Amino acid sequence: MARKSRRQNIDTPAMTTPAGKVYKTAVYARLSVEDSGKQDGGDSIENQVYLIKQFIGERPFLNLTAVYSDNGETGVNFDRPQFTKMMDDVKAKKIDCIVVKDLSRFGRNYIETGNYLEKIFPFLGIRFISVNDNYDNNDPDSTFDSLSISLKSLINDVYAKDISRKVTAALETKQQNGEFIGSHAAYGYLKSPENRHKLVVDEATASVVRDIFRWKLEGMGNNAIARKLNDMGVLAPSRYRYEKGIVKDKRYANVLWVGTVIKSILLNPVYTGCLSQGKQKTRLLQGLCNERTTPDKWVIVPDTHEAIVSAETFAAVGEILDGITAAYHEKAGKYAELGNPENLFKRIIRCADCGTNLTRYKTVKPPSPKVNKPAKVYFHYICPTYEINQTRACKCKKSLNEEVLIDTVWETIKAEMDLCADTVRLVQKIQKNSAAKSKVKTVREQTAEVRRKINRCDTLLSSLYDDYTENILTEAEYLFARAKYREEKRLLQLKEDELIAVSVKHSGNFVEENKWVTALLRFNNEKQLTRAMLAELVDHVTVAENNRIGVTLKHRDEYEALLNFISESEAVISA
């Protein structure tokens, strides 16, 4: 006889779900840059996740699988780390349902949001639920129809752009009024305690700025000035702000002076008492993001604060810098006909000791008419950290000829290609072995049996919910049984994943889908090193003491997977 629950009525959502269907559900939460200043935390990441988890927990057809949250990411585009990871998992069929707090947390771009809701999710078979909007794309009785959702997305888009327009207008007004709106004052200044939009001289660092300008007038180079300041124990700007607690990021704890920082100080008109702002703009109103503006669009207001150097000193230093720039371009153009080959190793080659990206330098050997030798261009890579600060910042000098570097890396890649060919032949030979084929058949049978058990768990979970809604089970009994079947299903799914992985290894697709193999085969017919080849195959190149070159290749995990397959298969065959 069926037992009657003491629960008389059940608050169930107006949602339709196919019989026995349990969705692998993801929570998605987002907090934008604009929202990050909220003090009450009403829309915080934590609150969003808590609300959605409560919603999922009350619905047995939703099985919480993963939580994704983008903190400090704008909603006007979908280029967000966690959102991208979630969509990768969707495509890998790890998720088939996404729940958000409301549509504005999902996105504020009308066109892209509509594209996901109306095209992408239906195509991928993804159920999408917005809790506060009472929207479920799987429920025909959902409060919001497609027109309402489109209108809601449009309102979110307009809201974001309206906020951007108002904020942009307010900031531009402050700039025109000579109010400082930057996050940090320039080195040598502080924000006034009484008015954060006004700069005041920082006596602790202003003298350093004066010394920098004076040394430049005396003929010192930027790197020489940086070395001198480091030798004197003067803290570099970012490290000074870290020590003072102005910035909290620990990566600034050991930063040294470098020539580029010296140059930026010498070029900044702020030291003459003039505010120069608007050099870069970030706004949504016209679809712009981090747009760099030309000097004629800068907002320049003179005499907004006390000067550290005179206008005459600043102008004299400017003439020196212009002369250096002109001389550089003249020298660079002198042998322009020799060409300037692409820097293949840009952002790939680094110092083995300090981790700094090496700088590529060009040297021209002039022509020698006496022996009839034309001019020739040479390139070499150096560690800029050592060049500026020697052993204070790096272990030893590195200066590597580009031709030697190219030859070494090319030989490494060719050896990897040969290894790939040998490995593929061995794997394919193993896969044709009768023992391996027998193993595939056994694994497939085991996988099918596990899949039947998983389907049985889904059926039981669905019937449990029906028994609960009909008051056959008490709430405690329902929750206990649901937890038991969910755990059983979870363990079965793990077993299924393991069996599928084994089956794939022994199938013909294992080699074809291996990233190490596909990446190397893509360049199998290349005759020389290319930038595209480096980007695909090489993680990074290091240069150590005595110019020893180290090449770290990509796809090592995929290579190890093939080696493990060979080892395991040989053990099966010999057994």
N, C-alpha and C positions, 0 to 999 in steps of 0.2 A: 504494500500500500504506500502510495506516495506521501512523503512527509511534507507538511505545510510549514512554510517559513513564518516567523513572527513578523517579518517585514510585509506591510500591507500594500505599499505602492513603491514603485521604482522610478527614479528620475533618469530616464534614458534619453540620449540625444536623438533628434530627428534625422538619423543618417541611415542610409541603405548600404548593406554590405552583402556580397555574395555568400551563400551558405558555406560555412567551413573556411572562409577566407580570413587569414590573419596577416596583417600588413607588417612588413619590416619598416618600422617608422623612425624617421629622423626628426630631431628638434633643431630648428634653425633660429638663432637670435642674432640681432645686430644692434650696435650702438654707434651712432655717427659721431664725427668730431664735434658737431654743433651740440649734440646731446650730452657730451662728456662733462659739461660744466654743471649739470643738474645736481642740486644739493639733496633733494628728497629721495633720490634713487628710484622714483616711481617707474621709470622705464629702463632700469639697469639691466645688464645682461643676466644677473642672478635672478631678478624678479621675472624676467621673461621666461627663462628656463624653468623656474619653479611653477609658474602658471601653466606652461605647456605640459610639463610632466604630470601635474595634477589632472589635466584634461585627458592625457593618454591613459593614466592609471585607472580612470573610471570607465574605460572602453576596452573590453577584452579583445576586440578585433584589431586593436593597435598594439603592437609589440615594440617597445622602445629598443632601438638598435644602436643609435649613435646620437651624439650632441655636437652640433657645430655652432660656433659663435665668432663673429667678426667684431672685435672691439676697436672703436675708433675708425671705422670704415664708412665712407659716404654711401648713401643709397642711390645716388644718381647714375651709377654704373655697376656692373656685376663683376668687375675685376677685383675680387676680394679673395684672400687666401683660403679661408674656410669654406666659402661658397664654392670655389673651384674644386676643393677636395670633396665636398659633398656631391657635386655633379659627377666627379670621377667615380665615386662609389655608386651613384645611380646607374651610370653606364655599365659598371661591373656587376649590376643586378644585386648589390648588397642592400639596396634600399628601394622600396616601391611606394613610400608614402612620406610626405614632408608636412610638418605642422609648424606654423608661425603664430606669433601673438596677434599681429594684424598685418595688413598689406603694406603699410609704410615701413615695417621692419624688414619685409622681404625686398622691397625696392621702391624708389621714388621716380624712376624713369618710366614714363607712360608707355613708350613704344616697346622697350625691352621687357618690361613687366608683362605687358599684354602678349608679347611673343612667347614668353615662358608659359603663361596660363592657358593660352588658346592654341598653341602649336606644339611647343617642345614637350611639355608634360603629357598631353594626350598622346602624342606620338610614342613616347617612351613608356606609356602605361603607368604614369605616376599619379597617385592620389594626392591632392593638395588641399590642405585645410587651413583656414585662417580663423582662429578662435574668436576674437572679438568681433569680426565681421560676420560671424555665423555662416561662413562660406565653405562649401565642400564640393569640389568639382565632380564627385562621385554621387552626389545627392540631387536628384531633380527637384526636390522640395526645398532646397537651400534658399534662405531668405534673399540672397543676392543672385540675380540672373546675370548673364554675360554682359548685358548693357550696363547694369549697375556696377559691376566690377570694373569695367572700362572707365566709367565715370569716376569711380573711387581712385583708380590709378592715375587718371588725368589730374584729379584734385591734388594728389600727393606730389605729382610732378610740378604743378603750378605753385604749390606751397613751397617746395624746395627752391624754385627759381625766384619766387617772391622774396623769400628770406635772404637769398643771395643778393638780390638787387638792393634790398634795404641795407644790408650789412656793408656791401660795396660802397653805396652812396655815403653812408656814415663815415667809413674809413677814409674815403677820398676827401670829404669835408675836413676831417681832422688833419690830413696831409696838407691841404691848402692853407689851413690855419697855422701850420708850423708845429703841429703836435706830433710827437714821436709815437709810432704805433707798433714798432718792432717788438719781438719777444725778449731780446737781450740788447742792452746798450753796447755800442762799439767799445772796443778795448780803449781804456783811457777815460771812459765816462761811466756813470751810473745813472739809473733812473732816480729822479728826485723823490725822496720819501713823502713829500707833500703833494706832488703831482707826477704820477707815473708816465705822463705824456711829455715830460720835460727832462732834458739831460743836464746833469751837473758833473763837473770835473771830479774824477777819482784821483786824488793826489798820490795814491800809492802806485799808480801806473802811468799817470800823465807824463812823468819825467822820462819813462822808458820810451814813450812815443816821441818826445822831443829829441832823445838821443838817436832814435832810428832815423829821423829826418836829418839830423846833423851829420851822422856818419855817412848818409847817402850823399850829402853835399860835399863831403870830404873825399868821395870817390870809392867808397866801399861797395862791393856787390851784395846782392840780397842774401845769398847763401853765407857770405862772410859775416854779415850782420847777425844772421840766425845763429851761426856758430859762436859768435862772441857773447850773445845773450845766454846761450846754453852754458857756456863756460863760466859766466858770471852767476849762474844759478837763478836767473830770472825765469819765473814761470810763464809758459806760453799762454795765450789768451784763454783757450778752452780749459787748460789745466787750472788756471787762476780762478775761473768761474766755478770749476768743480770744487776746489779747495775752499772757496767762499760759500759753497752751498747753493749757488745760483743755478747750477745744473746738477742733476743727480746721477747721470749715466757714468758708470765706472770706466767706460772705454776712454774717457778723457783724463783718467787719473795719472797717466804717465806720458802724456803728449809733450813733444819738444817743439821748439821753434823750427820752422822751415822757410825756405825762400819765398814760397807762394804766399805765406801769411804776411811776410814783410812787404811784398809787393802790394797786397790788398790794402794794407795800412797806408802805404805811400800814395795810393790812388784815391783814397776815400776823402771827399771834401768835408766830411763831418768835423775834421780837426781844425777847420777854419771858422767854425761856428755856424756852418751852413748845413741844413737838413736836406738830404737828397733821398727821396723815397719813391716807391712805385716802380722799382726796377723789375719786379716780377709780380704778376697778378694771378690769383687763383679765384675763379668765379664760375658759376653755373649759368648765369643769365644768357650768355652767348655761346655756351658750350665750351668755354675755355678752361684749361686746367694747367696751372704753372706756366703761364705764358710769359716769356721774357720780352720786355718792352725795349724799344730803341731810346737812346738818350734824349731825343726831342720830346718824348712822352713822360719823362721823369718829372716828378713834382719837387722842385727845388725852391726852398725858402731860406733866404740869408738871415744871419744874426738872430738865430733862435736860441742860442746858448753860448756859453763862454768858449772862446777859441783856445786851442792848445798850441797851435803853430800859426804864424802869420800867413796872410794871403801871399806875400812875396816869397816866403820860404816854400810854400806849397807849389807855387808856379815854377820856381827854379828847379825843384825836384821833378816836376812834370816834364820840363824841357829835357832833363837828363834821361828820364825814362823814354820819352819820345825818340831821343837820339839813339838809345840802345835798341829800341824796336826797329827803327829805320835801318840801322846797321845790320841787324839780324836778317831782315827781309832782303836787303841788298846782297848779303852773303848767300842766302838761300836761293836767290834768283840767278846768281852768277853762273851756276851750272845747271839751270833748270832743264836744259835739253837732255841731261843724263837721266832724268826721270826720278820718281819717288815711289818705289814699289810699296805695295800694301804691307802694313805691319801685321804679319800673320799671328804674332804671339801677344797681341794687345789684350790685357787683362787675363792672360793665361800664364805668363811667366812671372815668377815671384822669387824673392830672396828666401833661401832656406833657413836663414837665421832670424830675420825680423819680420818676415811675411809680407813685406812691401812689394807691390808690383814694380818690376824693373822698368826703367825708362830706356827707350830706344833713341840712340844718338846717331847723327849722320856726320860722316867725315868725308871730305873730298880731297883726293890726292891730285894736285894740279898736273897738267900735261907736261911732258918732258920732251921738248923739240929736238934736243941733241940725240936722243935714242929713239925718237919717233914713237913715244908712248902717249896715248891720249889720257885725258883726265878720267879718273875712276872714283866711283862712290862706294864707300864702305859703311856698314851699319854695325853697331855693337850695343849691347845691353849692359846697363850699370845699375847698381843699387843706389837710389837717390838718398836714402837714409844715411848710408855710410859716407857718401860724398859730402853731405852737409855736416854731419856730426861725428864721423869716424867711429871709433870703438865705443863712444859714449852711448850710441844707439844700436850699433850692429857689430857683429863679431869680427868681420874682415871685409876687405875690398872684393868686389866682383866686377869683372869687365869681360864680357863674352862676345866673341865675334858671331854675327848672325849666321854666316855660312856654316860655321861649325855646329851651331845650334840646329839649323835646318837639317843637316846631314844626320846628326845624332837622333833626332826625333823621327825622321823619315825611316831610318834603319829599324828603330823600335817598332814602328807601325807595320813595316813590311814583315818583320819577324812575327808579329801578332797575327797578320793575315795568313802566313804559312801555318801557324799553330791552329788557326781556325779551320783551315782546309783539312788538316790531319784529324782534328777532333770530330768534325762533321762526318768524315768517312767512317770513323770508328763507331760513332753513335748509330749511323744508318746500318752498319753491319750487324750491330747488336740487335737492332729492332727487327731484323729479318730472321733472327734465330728462333727456332721453334719454342724453346723454353720461354723466351720473352713474350711470344705471341700467346702462349698458354697463360702466362701471368696476366696479360691484358684481359683475356676472357674471364678469368677468375675475379679480377678487380671489378670489372663491369657488372658481374652477377652480384657481388657484394654491394656495389653502389645502388643497384636496383632494389635490393632488399632493404637497405637503409632508407631509401626514398619512400618505400611503402610504409615503413614505420613512422616516418615524418608526416606523411599524409594522414596516418591513423591518429597521430597527436593532434593534428589540425581538426579532424572530425570530432575528437573527444572535447577539445577546447570549445568548439562551436556548440556541441550538445550541452556542455556545462552551462554556457551562457543561457541557452534556452531553458534548462532546468531551473536556473536562478530566476529568470524573469517570470517563470510560471510558479515560483514559490515552492518548488520541489526541494531545493537546497537552501540552507541558511547562508547568510553572507559569509560566516566563518568557514563553513564547509566548501563553499564555492571558491573562496580565496585560497584555501589550502590545496584543493585539487588543481586549481589553475596554476599555482606556483609549481606543483609537482610535474604537471604535463609540460609546462614551459621549460623547466630545467631539463626534462627528458629530451625535449625537442632540441634544445640548445646543444646538448652533448651529441645528439644524432647529426646535427648540422655540421659540427666540428669533424665528426667521423666522415661525413660525406665529402667535406672539403679535402680531407686527407686522401681519400680514395680517388677523387677527381684529379688531384695533383699527381698521384701515382699513375693514373690512366693516361694523363696528358704526356707524362715523361716517356711512356712506352709507345705512344702513338707517333705517326709520321709528322704530326704538326709540331712536335716538341722543338725540333731544330728550326723549322720555319718561323716559329713565333719567338724564338730566343733573341733578345735584343742585342746580345753580343755578336751573334752570328749575322743578323740582318744589318747591323751597323757596319760591320767589316765588309760584307759582301757588296754593300752600296758603293764602296770605293775600290773594289777589287781591280778595276781596269785603269785606275789612275796611275800616272807615270811620275808625278811629283807631288810634294806636299801642298795642300791648299788650306785656306782659312776654314772652309766648310768641313773639311776632314778633321781639322783640329777641334772645332766646336763640337762635333759629334763623337769623336773617339777619345779625346784627351781632357781629363778633368783639370789638371794643372801641370806646369813644369817648374821645377825648382833648380836654383843654382846655388851651390854651396862653396865651401872653401876650396881653393885651387880650381875654381870654375867647374867643379863636378856637377854634371847634369842629372837630374832625376825626373823621370816621366811617370806620372800617375794616370793610368788609363781609366776610362769609364766602363760601366757594365761589368764590374768584377763579380757581383753577385750572380749574374746570369752565367758567367764563365764557370764559377764554382758549382752552379747547379748542374751543368753538363758533366763536370768531373765527378760529382757525387753520383749522377746517374750511371756513368761508366763503371764506377767502383761497385755500386749496388747490383747492377746488371751482371757483371762478371761473377759476383758471388752467387747469384741465382743460377746462372748457367753452369757453374762448376759444381753446384750442390747436387 
